[in-house]
Amino acid sequence: MDDDSGKLYRELMDVFRQIKKSNFYTQDATLTPGELMLLNTLKRSFTSGQGIKASELSEKLNVTRSSITQTLGNLEQAGYIIREMDESDRRSIRVKMTEKGEELYIRHAKEMIKMVSELSEYLGKEEVEHLIETFKKVNNFLKARRNLK
């Protein structure tokens, strides 16, 4: 690793740590960022009263099934989701958001919209749009890199 790459690495890791410490995802410290991401994915993927298969959530979030199982257990225990056996495939579990989960999702979504609005005021709309495009490029790079291994 050359000196410039090492310096960039340290600066990038420092920024990521600072963002993580800022509680970026929510002011509601009762849920982890992963749990909030799962609720968000569940809400965006939920198209019918049948819910979504746990395995589909695992694929959409790109996490292991054991990780999904643990996160679902936490969310179910807190009353945000319910898990039910799939009637057409008894080996599959379907996940549905409860009313309590919907309320949390709405509260969190409003909070995130407010934060993005404040960020746009602070940085300017164009800078936020540029940041989004940069994150998309980073994500594409990481996906391509992962597929090479």
ZASE-302610 format. One line per field, with one value per atom (N, C-alpha, C, O): residue in three letters; atom name; x, y, z. Coordinates in steps of 0.05 Angstrom, whole numbers, plus 5000, padded with zeros to 4 digits. Layout:
BEGIN
residuo	c(Ala / ...) .
atomo	c(CA / ...) .
u	c(X / ...) .
v	c(Y / ...) .
w	c(Z / ...) .
//
This chain:
BEGIN
residuo	c(Met / Met / Met / Met / Asp / Asp / Asp / Asp / Asp / Asp / Asp / Asp / Asp / Asp / Asp / Asp / Ser / Ser / Ser / Ser / Gly / Gly / Gly / Gly / Lys / Lys / Lys / Lys / Leu / Leu / Leu / Leu / Tyr / Tyr / Tyr / Tyr / Arg / Arg / Arg / Arg / Glu / Glu / Glu / Glu / Leu / Leu / Leu / Leu / Met / Met / Met / Met / Asp / Asp / Asp / Asp / Val / Val / Val / Val / Phe / Phe / Phe / Phe / Arg / Arg / Arg / Arg / Gln / Gln / Gln / Gln / Ile / Ile / Ile / Ile / Lys / Lys / Lys / Lys / Lys / Lys / Lys / Lys / Ser / Ser / Ser / Ser / Asn / Asn / Asn / Asn / Phe / Phe / Phe / Phe / Tyr / Tyr / Tyr / Tyr / Thr / Thr / Thr / Thr / Gln / Gln / Gln / Gln / Asp / Asp / Asp / Asp / Ala / Ala / Ala / Ala / Thr / Thr / Thr / Thr / Leu / Leu / Leu / Leu / Thr / Thr / Thr / Thr / Pro / Pro / Pro / Pro / Gly / Gly / Gly / Gly / Glu / Glu / Glu / Glu / Leu / Leu / Leu / Leu / Met / Met / Met / Met / Leu / Leu / Leu / Leu / Leu / Leu / Leu / Leu / Asn / Asn / Asn / Asn / Thr / Thr / Thr / Thr / Leu / Leu / Leu / Leu / Lys / Lys / Lys / Lys / Arg / Arg / Arg / Arg / Ser / Ser / Ser / Ser / Phe / Phe / Phe / Phe / Thr / Thr / Thr / Thr / Ser / Ser / Ser / Ser / Gly / Gly / Gly / Gly / Gln / Gln / Gln / Gln / Gly / Gly / Gly / Gly / Ile / Ile / Ile / Ile / Lys / Lys / Lys / Lys / Ala / Ala / Ala / Ala / Ser / Ser / Ser / Ser / Glu / Glu / Glu / Glu / Leu / Leu / Leu / Leu / Ser / Ser / Ser / Ser / Glu / Glu / Glu / Glu / Lys / Lys / Lys / Lys / Leu / Leu / Leu / Leu / Asn / Asn / Asn / Asn / Val / Val / Val / Val / Thr / Thr / Thr / Thr / Arg / Arg / Arg / Arg / Ser / Ser / Ser / Ser / Ser / Ser / Ser / Ser / Ile / Ile / Ile / Ile / Thr / Thr / Thr / Thr / Gln / Gln / Gln / Gln / Thr / Thr / Thr / Thr / Leu / Leu / Leu / Leu / Gly / Gly / Gly / Gly / Asn / Asn / Asn / Asn / Leu / Leu / Leu / Leu / Glu / Glu / Glu / Glu / Gln / Gln / Gln / Gln / Ala / Ala / Ala / Ala / Gly / Gly / Gly / Gly / Tyr / Tyr / Tyr / Tyr / Ile / Ile / Ile / Ile / Ile / Ile / Ile / Ile / Arg / Arg / Arg / Arg / Glu / Glu / Glu / Glu / Met / Met / Met / Met / Asp / Asp / Asp / Asp / Glu / Glu / Glu / Glu / Ser / Ser / Ser / Ser / Asp / Asp / Asp / Asp / Arg / Arg / Arg / Arg / Arg / Arg / Arg / Arg / Ser / Ser / Ser / Ser / Ile / Ile / Ile / Ile / Arg / Arg / Arg / Arg / Val / Val / Val / Val / Lys / Lys / Lys / Lys / Met / Met / Met / Met / Thr / Thr / Thr / Thr / Glu / Glu / Glu / Glu / Lys / Lys / Lys / Lys / Gly / Gly / Gly / Gly / Glu / Glu / Glu / Glu / Glu / Glu / Glu / Glu / Leu / Leu / Leu / Leu / Tyr / Tyr / Tyr / Tyr / Ile / Ile / Ile / Ile / Arg / Arg / Arg / Arg / His / His / His / His / Ala / Ala / Ala / Ala / Lys / Lys / Lys / Lys / Glu / Glu / Glu / Glu / Met / Met / Met / Met / Ile / Ile / Ile / Ile / Lys / Lys / Lys / Lys / Met / Met / Met / Met / Val / Val / Val / Val / Ser / Ser / Ser / Ser / Glu / Glu / Glu / Glu / Leu / Leu / Leu / Leu / Ser / Ser / Ser / Ser / Glu / Glu / Glu / Glu / Tyr / Tyr / Tyr / Tyr / Leu / Leu / Leu / Leu / Gly / Gly / Gly / Gly / Lys / Lys / Lys / Lys / Glu / Glu / Glu / Glu / Glu / Glu / Glu / Glu / Val / Val / Val / Val / Glu / Glu / Glu / Glu / His / His / His / His / Leu / Leu / Leu / Leu / Ile / Ile / Ile / Ile / Glu / Glu / Glu / Glu / Thr / Thr / Thr / Thr / Phe / Phe / Phe / Phe / Lys / Lys / Lys / Lys / Lys / Lys / Lys / Lys / Val / Val / Val / Val / Asn / Asn / Asn / Asn / Asn / Asn / Asn / Asn / Phe / Phe / Phe / Phe / Leu / Leu / Leu / Leu / Lys / Lys / Lys / Lys / Ala / Ala / Ala / Ala / Arg / Arg / Arg / Arg / Arg / Arg / Arg / Arg / Asn / Asn / Asn / Asn / Leu / Leu / Leu / Leu / Lys / Lys / Lys / Lys) .
atomo	c(N / CA / C / O / N / CA / C / O / N / CA / C / O / N / CA / C / O / N / CA / C / O / N / CA / C / O / N / CA / C / O / N / CA / C / O / N / CA / C / O / N / CA / C / O / N / CA / C / O / N / CA / C / O / N / CA / C / O / N / CA / C / O / N / CA / C / O / N / CA / C / O / N / CA / C / O / N / CA / C / O / N / CA / C / O / N / CA / C / O / N / CA / C / O / N / CA / C / O / N / CA / C / O / N / CA / C / O / N / CA / C / O / N / CA / C / O / N / CA / C / O / N / CA / C / O / N / CA / C / O / N / CA / C / O / N / CA / C / O / N / CA / C / O / N / CA / C / O / N / CA / C / O / N / CA / C / O / N / CA / C / O / N / CA / C / O / N / CA / C / O / N / CA / C / O / N / CA / C / O / N / CA / C / O / N / CA / C / O / N / CA / C / O / N / CA / C / O / N / CA / C / O / N / CA / C / O / N / CA / C / O / N / CA / C / O / N / CA / C / O / N / CA / C / O / N / CA / C / O / N / CA / C / O / N / CA / C / O / N / CA / C / O / N / CA / C / O / N / CA / C / O / N / CA / C / O / N / CA / C / O / N / CA / C / O / N / CA / C / O / N / CA / C / O / N / CA / C / O / N / CA / C / O / N / CA / C / O / N / CA / C / O / N / CA / C / O / N / CA / C / O / N / CA / C / O / N / CA / C / O / N / CA / C / O / N / CA / C / O / N / CA / C / O / N / CA / C / O / N / CA / C / O / N / CA / C / O / N / CA / C / O / N / CA / C / O / N / CA / C / O / N / CA / C / O / N / CA / C / O / N / CA / C / O / N / CA / C / O / N / CA / C / O / N / CA / C / O / N / CA / C / O / N / CA / C / O / N / CA / C / O / N / CA / C / O / N / CA / C / O / N / CA / C / O / N / CA / C / O / N / CA / C / O / N / CA / C / O / N / CA / C / O / N / CA / C / O / N / CA / C / O / N / CA / C / O / N / CA / C / O / N / CA / C / O / N / CA / C / O / N / CA / C / O / N / CA / C / O / N / CA / C / O / N / CA / C / O / N / CA / C / O / N / CA / C / O / N / CA / C / O / N / CA / C / O / N / CA / C / O / N / CA / C / O / N / CA / C / O / N / CA / C / O / N / CA / C / O / N / CA / C / O / N / CA / C / O / N / CA / C / O / N / CA / C / O / N / CA / C / O / N / CA / C / O / N / CA / C / O / N / CA / C / O / N / CA / C / O / N / CA / C / O / N / CA / C / O / N / CA / C / O / N / CA / C / O / N / CA / C / O / N / CA / C / O / N / CA / C / O / N / CA / C / O / N / CA / C / O / N / CA / C / O / N / CA / C / O / N / CA / C / O / N / CA / C / O / N / CA / C / O / N / CA / C / O / N / CA / C / O / N / CA / C / O / N / CA / C / O / N / CA / C / O / N / CA / C / O / N / CA / C / O / N / CA / C / O / N / CA / C / O / N / CA / C / O / N / CA / C / O / N / CA / C / O / N / CA / C / O) .
u	c(5017 / 5000 / 5018 / 5036 / 5013 / 5030 / 5020 / 4999 / 5036 / 5029 / 5002 / 4987 / 4996 / 4971 / 4947 / 4927 / 4949 / 4927 / 4924 / 4901 / 4946 / 4944 / 4931 / 4914 / 4938 / 4926 / 4896 / 4880 / 4889 / 4861 / 4845 / 4823 / 4857 / 4844 / 4838 / 4816 / 4858 / 4854 / 4833 / 4816 / 4833 / 4813 / 4785 / 4766 / 4782 / 4757 / 4746 / 4722 / 4762 / 4754 / 4746 / 4727 / 4760 / 4754 / 4727 / 4711 / 4721 / 4695 / 4673 / 4652 / 4677 / 4657 / 4651 / 4628 / 4672 / 4668 / 4653 / 4635 / 4659 / 4645 / 4616 / 4599 / 4610 / 4582 / 4568 / 4545 / 4580 / 4568 / 4562 / 4540 / 4580 / 4576 / 4554 / 4543 / 4549 / 4529 / 4501 / 4482 / 4498 / 4471 / 4455 / 4432 / 4468 / 4457 / 4429 / 4412 / 4425 / 4400 / 4376 / 4354 / 4379 / 4355 / 4363 / 4385 / 4345 / 4348 / 4336 / 4341 / 4322 / 4310 / 4331 / 4335 / 4344 / 4366 / 4358 / 4374 / 4331 / 4322 / 4328 / 4328 / 4332 / 4338 / 4365 / 4375 / 4377 / 4403 / 4398 / 4376 / 4419 / 4417 / 4408 / 4392 / 4417 / 4409 / 4379 / 4366 / 4369 / 4340 / 4324 / 4303 / 4333 / 4318 / 4319 / 4300 / 4342 / 4345 / 4327 / 4315 / 4324 / 4306 / 4277 / 4262 / 4269 / 4242 / 4237 / 4216 / 4256 / 4254 / 4251 / 4234 / 4267 / 4266 / 4240 / 4227 / 4231 / 4205 / 4182 / 4165 / 4183 / 4162 / 4162 / 4141 / 4186 / 4188 / 4181 / 4173 / 4185 / 4180 / 4152 / 4144 / 4138 / 4112 / 4091 / 4084 / 4081 / 4062 / 4035 / 4015 / 4032 / 4006 / 4004 / 4023 / 3981 / 3977 / 3992 / 3990 / 4006 / 4020 / 4047 / 4058 / 4057 / 4084 / 4105 / 4100 / 4129 / 4152 / 4167 / 4169 / 4179 / 4194 / 4219 / 4232 / 4226 / 4251 / 4275 / 4294 / 4275 / 4297 / 4300 / 4322 / 4277 / 4278 / 4290 / 4305 / 4283 / 4295 / 4325 / 4340 / 4334 / 4362 / 4376 / 4398 / 4364 / 4376 / 4377 / 4397 / 4355 / 4353 / 4373 / 4384 / 4378 / 4396 / 4425 / 4443 / 4428 / 4454 / 4468 / 4491 / 4452 / 4462 / 4455 / 4438 / 4468 / 4464 / 4436 / 4424 / 4426 / 4400 / 4401 / 4381 / 4423 / 4425 / 4424 / 4412 / 4436 / 4435 / 4406 / 4397 / 4392 / 4364 / 4347 / 4330 / 4352 / 4337 / 4339 / 4320 / 4364 / 4369 / 4355 / 4342 / 4358 / 4346 / 4315 / 4302 / 4304 / 4275 / 4266 / 4245 / 4281 / 4274 / 4273 / 4254 / 4293 / 4293 / 4269 / 4256 / 4263 / 4240 / 4213 / 4195 / 4212 / 4187 / 4183 / 4161 / 4204 / 4203 / 4194 / 4180 / 4203 / 4195 / 4167 / 4157 / 4155 / 4128 / 4126 / 4104 / 4148 / 4148 / 4141 / 4132 / 4145 / 4139 / 4126 / 4127 / 4114 / 4105 / 4116 / 4120 / 4122 / 4131 / 4110 / 4100 / 4103 / 4083 / 4093 / 4109 / 4084 / 4091 / 4077 / 4053 / 4091 / 4080 / 4060 / 4068 / 4035 / 4015 / 4021 / 4013 / 4034 / 4039 / 4066 / 4070 / 4083 / 4109 / 4116 / 4126 / 4110 / 4112 / 4140 / 4145 / 4160 / 4188 / 4195 / 4216 / 4179 / 4185 / 4170 / 4148 / 4183 / 4171 / 4165 / 4181 / 4141 / 4134 / 4134 / 4127 / 4143 / 4147 / 4127 / 4125 / 4114 / 4095 / 4101 / 4108 / 4097 / 4100 / 4075 / 4053 / 4077 / 4054 / 4047 / 4061 / 4025 / 4017 / 4039 / 4045 / 4050 / 4071 / 4095 / 4109 / 4102 / 4124 / 4119 / 4137 / 4094 / 4086 / 4090 / 4100 / 4081 / 4084 / 4113 / 4121 / 4130 / 4159 / 4170 / 4186 / 4163 / 4173 / 4165 / 4182 / 4141 / 4132 / 4147 / 4156 / 4150 / 4165 / 4194 / 4205 / 4207 / 4234 / 4237 / 4255 / 4218 / 4219 / 4216 / 4231 / 4199 / 4196 / 4222 / 4230 / 4234 / 4259 / 4281 / 4297 / 4283 / 4303 / 4298 / 4317 / 4273 / 4267 / 4275 / 4286 / 4269 / 4277 / 4308 / 4318 / 4322 / 4351 / 4362 / 4381 / 4351 / 4360 / 4354 / 4370 / 4331 / 4325 / 4345 / 4354 / 4352 / 4371 / 4399 / 4414 / 4406 / 4431 / 4432 / 4453 / 4410 / 4408 / 4411 / 4424 / 4400 / 4403 / 4433 / 4443 / 4445 / 4473 / 4493 / 4510 / 4490 / 4509 / 4500 / 4516 / 4474 / 4463 / 4452 / 4464 / 4431 / 4418 / 4437 / 4438 / 4452 / 4471 / 4492 / 4499 / 4502 / 4523 / 4511 / 4524 / 4486 / 4473 / 4469 / 4474 / 4460 / 4457 / 4483 / 4484 / 4504 / 4531 / 4540 / 4551 / 4534 / 4540 / 4526 / 4538 / 4500 / 4485 / 4497 / 4500 / 4504 / 4517 / 4543 / 4550 / 4559 / 4584 / 4580 / 4594 / 4560 / 4554 / 4545 / 4552 / 4530 / 4521 / 4546 / 4547 / 4564 / 4589 / 4605 / 4615 / 4607 / 4622 / 4608 / 4621 / 4582 / 4567 / 4571 / 4575 / 4570 / 4575 / 4604 / 4608 / 4623 / 4651 / 4653 / 4665 / 4640 / 4642 / 4628 / 4637 / 4605 / 4592 / 4609 / 4612 / 4621 / 4639 / 4663 / 4671 / 4674 / 4698 / 4691 / 4706 / 4667 / 4658 / 4654 / 4660 / 4644 / 4639 / 4665 / 4665 / 4687 / 4712 / 4725 / 4742 / 4718 / 4731 / 4718 / 4726) .
v	c(4977 / 5000 / 5025 / 5027 / 5043 / 5067 / 5087 / 5083 / 5108 / 5127 / 5141 / 5145 / 5148 / 5161 / 5143 / 5151 / 5117 / 5098 / 5094 / 5092 / 5092 / 5089 / 5112 / 5109 / 5136 / 5161 / 5161 / 5168 / 5155 / 5155 / 5134 / 5139 / 5111 / 5090 / 5100 / 5097 / 5112 / 5121 / 5143 / 5143 / 5161 / 5183 / 5171 / 5180 / 5153 / 5141 / 5125 / 5128 / 5110 / 5095 / 5113 / 5108 / 5135 / 5155 / 5167 / 5171 / 5174 / 5186 / 5166 / 5173 / 5141 / 5120 / 5117 / 5114 / 5117 / 5114 / 5138 / 5135 / 5162 / 5186 / 5186 / 5193 / 5177 / 5175 / 5154 / 5159 / 5131 / 5111 / 5122 / 5117 / 5136 / 5148 / 5169 / 5174 / 5182 / 5203 / 5193 / 5209 / 5166 / 5155 / 5164 / 5172 / 5162 / 5171 / 5160 / 5174 / 5134 / 5121 / 5130 / 5131 / 5136 / 5143 / 5155 / 5151 / 5171 / 5180 / 5160 / 5162 / 5140 / 5119 / 5098 / 5081 / 5099 / 5080 / 5052 / 5036 / 5047 / 5020 / 4999 / 4975 / 5008 / 4990 / 4995 / 5017 / 4974 / 4976 / 4986 / 4983 / 4996 / 5003 / 4979 / 4983 / 4955 / 4932 / 4925 / 4917 / 4929 / 4925 / 4945 / 4938 / 4970 / 4991 / 4986 / 4990 / 4977 / 4970 / 4947 / 4948 / 4928 / 4905 / 4915 / 4907 / 4932 / 4943 / 4959 / 4957 / 4975 / 4990 / 4972 / 4977 / 4951 / 4933 / 4918 / 4914 / 4910 / 4896 / 4914 / 4905 / 4939 / 4958 / 4962 / 4962 / 4966 / 4970 / 4946 / 4948 / 4922 / 4897 / 4885 / 4867 / 4896 / 4885 / 4894 / 4918 / 4875 / 4882 / 4870 / 4877 / 4852 / 4839 / 4832 / 4834 / 4822 / 4814 / 4788 / 4780 / 4776 / 4751 / 4755 / 4736 / 4779 / 4784 / 4776 / 4772 / 4774 / 4767 / 4744 / 4743 / 4726 / 4704 / 4714 / 4733 / 4702 / 4709 / 4706 / 4722 / 4685 / 4681 / 4703 / 4710 / 4715 / 4738 / 4762 / 4777 / 4766 / 4789 / 4785 / 4804 / 4760 / 4754 / 4762 / 4774 / 4754 / 4761 / 4791 / 4801 / 4804 / 4833 / 4849 / 4869 / 4840 / 4854 / 4843 / 4855 / 4822 / 4809 / 4802 / 4808 / 4789 / 4779 / 4749 / 4739 / 4736 / 4707 / 4702 / 4719 / 4678 / 4670 / 4670 / 4677 / 4662 / 4662 / 4690 / 4695 / 4709 / 4737 / 4748 / 4762 / 4741 / 4749 / 4737 / 4751 / 4712 / 4698 / 4713 / 4717 / 4720 / 4734 / 4762 / 4769 / 4777 / 4803 / 4801 / 4817 / 4782 / 4778 / 4771 / 4781 / 4755 / 4748 / 4773 / 4776 / 4790 / 4815 / 4832 / 4843 / 4835 / 4852 / 4840 / 4854 / 4814 / 4800 / 4803 / 4809 / 4800 / 4803 / 4831 / 4835 / 4851 / 4879 / 4885 / 4907 / 4867 / 4871 / 4886 / 4896 / 4889 / 4903 / 4886 / 4897 / 4860 / 4842 / 4817 / 4812 / 4801 / 4774 / 4755 / 4763 / 4731 / 4710 / 4689 / 4680 / 4680 / 4659 / 4639 / 4645 / 4614 / 4593 / 4599 / 4606 / 4595 / 4599 / 4576 / 4553 / 4583 / 4562 / 4544 / 4521 / 4555 / 4540 / 4524 / 4506 / 4532 / 4519 / 4519 / 4539 / 4497 / 4496 / 4499 / 4503 / 4498 / 4501 / 4531 / 4538 / 4548 / 4576 / 4592 / 4585 / 4614 / 4632 / 4658 / 4669 / 4669 / 4695 / 4716 / 4710 / 4739 / 4761 / 4783 / 4791 / 4793 / 4816 / 4837 / 4830 / 4862 / 4884 / 4887 / 4886 / 4891 / 4896 / 4926 / 4942 / 4933 / 4961 / 4977 / 5000 / 4965 / 4978 / 4983 / 5003 / 4963 / 4965 / 4987 / 5002 / 4988 / 5009 / 5037 / 5055 / 5040 / 5066 / 5074 / 5097 / 5054 / 5060 / 5067 / 5086 / 5052 / 5058 / 5086 / 5101 / 5094 / 5121 / 5142 / 5162 / 5138 / 5157 / 5159 / 5181 / 5137 / 5136 / 5149 / 5165 / 5143 / 5155 / 5186 / 5200 / 5196 / 5225 / 5237 / 5258 / 5223 / 5232 / 5233 / 5252 / 5213 / 5212 / 5233 / 5246 / 5238 / 5259 / 5286 / 5303 / 5290 / 5315 / 5319 / 5340 / 5297 / 5298 / 5304 / 5319 / 5291 / 5297 / 5325 / 5338 / 5336 / 5364 / 5382 / 5401 / 5376 / 5393 / 5390 / 5410 / 5366 / 5362 / 5378 / 5389 / 5378 / 5393 / 5423 / 5437 / 5433 / 5461 / 5466 / 5488 / 5448 / 5451 / 5450 / 5467 / 5429 / 5424 / 5436 / 5444 / 5439 / 5447 / 5422 / 5400 / 5425 / 5402 / 5388 / 5363 / 5403 / 5392 / 5374 / 5353 / 5383 / 5368 / 5342 / 5321 / 5342 / 5318 / 5299 / 5275 / 5309 / 5293 / 5280 / 5257 / 5296 / 5286 / 5264 / 5244 / 5268 / 5248 / 5222 / 5201 / 5224 / 5200 / 5185 / 5161 / 5200 / 5187 / 5174 / 5153 / 5187 / 5176 / 5150 / 5131 / 5150 / 5126 / 5103 / 5080 / 5110 / 5090 / 5078 / 5053 / 5095 / 5085 / 5067 / 5046 / 5075 / 5059 / 5032 / 5012 / 5033 / 5008 / 4989 / 4965 / 5001 / 4985 / 4974 / 4950 / 4990 / 4980 / 4957 / 4936 / 4960 / 4938 / 4913 / 4891 / 4916 / 4892 / 4878 / 4854 / 4894 / 4882 / 4869 / 4847 / 4881 / 4870 / 4844 / 4825 / 4843 / 4819 / 4796 / 4773 / 4803 / 4782 / 4771 / 4749 / 4786 / 4777 / 4756 / 4740 / 4756 / 4738 / 4711 / 4694) .
w	c(5000 / 5000 / 5000 / 5017 / 4981 / 4980 / 5002 / 5014 / 5006 / 5027 / 5023 / 5042 / 4998 / 4992 / 4998 / 5010 / 4990 / 4995 / 5025 / 5035 / 5040 / 5069 / 5082 / 5100 / 5073 / 5085 / 5078 / 5096 / 5053 / 5046 / 5062 / 5070 / 5065 / 5081 / 5109 / 5119 / 5122 / 5150 / 5151 / 5170 / 5132 / 5132 / 5127 / 5140 / 5109 / 5103 / 5127 / 5134 / 5140 / 5163 / 5186 / 5201 / 5189 / 5209 / 5204 / 5223 / 5179 / 5172 / 5177 / 5188 / 5169 / 5174 / 5204 / 5212 / 5220 / 5249 / 5260 / 5277 / 5251 / 5260 / 5252 / 5268 / 5228 / 5219 / 5236 / 5244 / 5241 / 5258 / 5286 / 5296 / 5297 / 5324 / 5324 / 5345 / 5301 / 5300 / 5302 / 5303 / 5303 / 5304 / 5279 / 5281 / 5256 / 5231 / 5225 / 5215 / 5231 / 5222 / 5238 / 5227 / 5263 / 5279 / 5305 / 5316 / 5316 / 5343 / 5362 / 5387 / 5352 / 5368 / 5372 / 5355 / 5395 / 5400 / 5407 / 5414 / 5405 / 5413 / 5391 / 5396 / 5366 / 5344 / 5333 / 5333 / 5322 / 5309 / 5280 / 5270 / 5267 / 5239 / 5222 / 5203 / 5228 / 5213 / 5216 / 5197 / 5240 / 5245 / 5230 / 5219 / 5230 / 5215 / 5185 / 5171 / 5176 / 5147 / 5140 / 5118 / 5157 / 5152 / 5150 / 5132 / 5170 / 5169 / 5144 / 5131 / 5136 / 5111 / 5087 / 5070 / 5085 / 5063 / 5063 / 5042 / 5087 / 5089 / 5079 / 5064 / 5087 / 5079 / 5048 / 5036 / 5037 / 5008 / 4992 / 4969 / 5003 / 4989 / 4993 / 4979 / 5012 / 5020 / 5000 / 4998 / 4984 / 4963 / 4967 / 4954 / 4986 / 4991 / 5020 / 5035 / 5028 / 5055 / 5063 / 5086 / 5043 / 5049 / 5062 / 5073 / 5062 / 5073 / 5053 / 5030 / 5063 / 5046 / 5060 / 5084 / 5044 / 5055 / 5068 / 5059 / 5090 / 5105 / 5086 / 5087 / 5070 / 5051 / 5031 / 5023 / 5023 / 5004 / 5018 / 5006 / 5043 / 5058 / 5060 / 5057 / 5065 / 5067 / 5041 / 5042 / 5019 / 4993 / 4987 / 4978 / 4993 / 4988 / 5005 / 4996 / 5029 / 5047 / 5045 / 5056 / 5029 / 5025 / 5052 / 5057 / 5069 / 5094 / 5097 / 5082 / 5115 / 5118 / 5130 / 5143 / 5126 / 5137 / 5168 / 5181 / 5179 / 5208 / 5219 / 5241 / 5205 / 5213 / 5212 / 5230 / 5190 / 5187 / 5209 / 5220 / 5215 / 5236 / 5262 / 5277 / 5269 / 5294 / 5294 / 5314 / 5273 / 5271 / 5272 / 5285 / 5257 / 5258 / 5286 / 5295 / 5300 / 5328 / 5345 / 5361 / 5343 / 5358 / 5352 / 5370 / 5326 / 5318 / 5326 / 5333 / 5325 / 5333 / 5363 / 5372 / 5378 / 5407 / 5415 / 5435 / 5400 / 5405 / 5395 / 5401 / 5380 / 5370 / 5344 / 5336 / 5329 / 5304 / 5280 / 5259 / 5281 / 5259 / 5271 / 5295 / 5253 / 5260 / 5239 / 5216 / 5247 / 5229 / 5228 / 5249 / 5204 / 5201 / 5181 / 5163 / 5184 / 5165 / 5139 / 5138 / 5117 / 5090 / 5085 / 5087 / 5078 / 5074 / 5050 / 5050 / 5029 / 5005 / 5007 / 4992 / 5025 / 5028 / 5058 / 5069 / 5072 / 5101 / 5111 / 5135 / 5093 / 5101 / 5102 / 5114 / 5090 / 5089 / 5110 / 5119 / 5119 / 5138 / 5123 / 5108 / 5128 / 5117 / 5139 / 5162 / 5132 / 5152 / 5145 / 5122 / 5165 / 5162 / 5183 / 5205 / 5176 / 5195 / 5211 / 5199 / 5237 / 5254 / 5253 / 5241 / 5265 / 5267 / 5282 / 5274 / 5302 / 5317 / 5299 / 5301 / 5282 / 5263 / 5243 / 5236 / 5233 / 5214 / 5226 / 5213 / 5251 / 5265 / 5268 / 5263 / 5275 / 5277 / 5250 / 5248 / 5229 / 5202 / 5194 / 5184 / 5198 / 5191 / 5206 / 5195 / 5232 / 5249 / 5239 / 5237 / 5233 / 5224 / 5196 / 5191 / 5178 / 5151 / 5153 / 5139 / 5170 / 5173 / 5184 / 5175 / 5203 / 5214 / 5193 / 5192 / 5176 / 5155 / 5134 / 5124 / 5127 / 5107 / 5119 / 5104 / 5144 / 5157 / 5157 / 5151 / 5163 / 5163 / 5135 / 5132 / 5114 / 5087 / 5079 / 5065 / 5088 / 5082 / 5095 / 5083 / 5120 / 5134 / 5121 / 5119 / 5112 / 5099 / 5073 / 5065 / 5058 / 5033 / 5038 / 5023 / 5060 / 5067 / 5074 / 5067 / 5088 / 5096 / 5073 / 5070 / 5057 / 5035 / 5008 / 4992 / 5004 / 4979 / 4965 / 4967 / 4950 / 4936 / 4917 / 4916 / 4902 / 4882 / 4895 / 4885 / 4918 / 4932 / 4943 / 4942 / 4952 / 4962 / 4938 / 4941 / 4916 / 4892 / 4883 / 4876 / 4885 / 4878 / 4898 / 4890 / 4923 / 4944 / 4938 / 4940 / 4931 / 4924 / 4901 / 4901 / 4880 / 4856 / 4863 / 4853 / 4881 / 4889 / 4905 / 4900 / 4923 / 4938 / 4920 / 4924 / 4899 / 4879 / 4865 / 4861 / 4858 / 4845 / 4864 / 4855 / 4889 / 4908 / 4911 / 4912 / 4913 / 4916 / 4891 / 4895 / 4867 / 4843 / 4843 / 4836 / 4852 / 4854 / 4873 / 4867 / 4896 / 4917 / 4907 / 4913 / 4893 / 4882 / 4861 / 4862 / 4844 / 4823 / 4836 / 4827 / 4856 / 4869 / 4883 / 4883 / 4896 / 4910 / 4890 / 4896 / 4866 / 4846 / 4833 / 4822 / 4836 / 4825 / 4843 / 4834 / 4868 / 4888 / 4889 / 4904) .
//
